[in-house]
Amino acid sequence: MNKFSIKEVFSKQNKEADEITKKIDKSNEEVAQEILKELGNTKTKVVFDKDIKNSYYVYLNDTIYISNKTDNKNSYYRFVLIAHECRHSIQSKLLQNINFILSNIELIAFVVLFVVSIFVKNITIPFILYAIFTVISCIPRIILELDAIKNSIGISKNYISKYLNKEESDYLLKVYKSKINTLLPFALIQLFIGKIIRIAILFVLAYYI
């Protein structure tokens, strides 16, 4: 499951960009379907719901879930957000499977080590092996996310260029790139905050308890 939200990366609104976005009178559903069509993807399902907080793609059922709140329609980040999730839908299924498997093994390993630490005082070596495996398990996810982030810019450019003049589309792309370059490190940390916390817990158990 990919829950990374471009929306959060673009948390600071840009009024001028929002005004430009209003010129593209398309619903989120229309945008998603048109982008998927441009990508040659006719299989992925798209679910729109006002109760969804963050848009994301779930590869297990090949479905994109997109927030359909009314106030999102004129938000400048919505095109790159939708493009990001659409890109996830056409990424390597092998890599997505590897990411899913490694992520679940890491979770199981954490639970096992946590339980073992209750009965065994010295878990230093198992902890080191767990930490190494956890770092390795991040690699497929990082590849998937960086690919989606990078390509969402190009996908967005192709889409908005059909409805805006060059000056307007270039301005929106400039805003997109600026926000991504500034906040990308924080977005990646958010992706792996769960793993970071689990490593920290086992570190304390291994060296201080």
Secondary structure by P-SEA (a helix, b strand, c coil): ccccccccccccccaaaaaaaaaccccaaaaaaaaaaaaccccbbbbbbccccbbbbbcccbbbbbbbccccccccaaaaaaaaaaaaaaccaaaaaaaaaaaaaaaaaaaaaaaaaaccccaaaaaaaaaaaaaaaaaaaaaaaaaaaaaaaaaaaaaaaacccaaaaaaaaaaaaaaaaacaaaaaaaacaaaaaaaaaaaaaaccc
